[in-house]
């Protein structure tokens, strides 16, 4: 069960058969209400196998440094019996592999330009794009401070994070990230940073930030993200996006957030969360054959490719 402070309009429930066992995977949003999220966790604690914490992370990771988000701690503390994860385990492991998956199975990414929005929340994903030879543009100053100054390296992000992250993580979370009804709004900030979308071949990162800032015309672009609904995909198609890749698979029309898939893997692996390594997650994903979702959006006939 993912308990999210995001919009309840994005809720989804599905049932999966994995190696002979039935898993029920569900996401419930509380429309930005942290107290409601805490109450829901307390109600379900001990009665389910694993929680995902959605719409907010416990930590932001930048390089070797980790920064604790204050507003997430009461939600995490409410889970006394059932393990709770926020997706960071998969962001470190799975998301780093996405660029390599695209490069090895779909098309070469060498010398392509990738705009990460923001990289501090998708640090491992940014590392992956750097490893396959992409030129990075990091939009962290844009989404955090509204300043149209790009960062061009992860080293620069590390230096910025040491100054900004300790302060930002203590602010009310809604000041940093769209929650609740804010996730349902049409693009409210499109036009502000259009040139960075236009100059880059790949737009990657958190979908809610991408949706807020993305210009109307995105012909021939590649979007790499997760947590997309059927409506989101149609919106991307109408914008001219050529290719959508999500780090998590398609589960009945919905690509869940990393927190949901990490909670599913915690239940599947059956070990205490603190004993699960990044390699354990990757091994489990391979065992249950979970691969990135790949959607070619501009074909005459809708085509979904799960396995290349």
Order of alpha helices (4+ residues) and beta strands (2+ residues): beta-beta-beta-alpha-beta-beta-beta-alpha-beta-alpha-beta-alpha-beta-alpha-alpha-alpha-beta-alpha-beta-alpha-beta-beta-beta-alpha-alpha-beta-beta
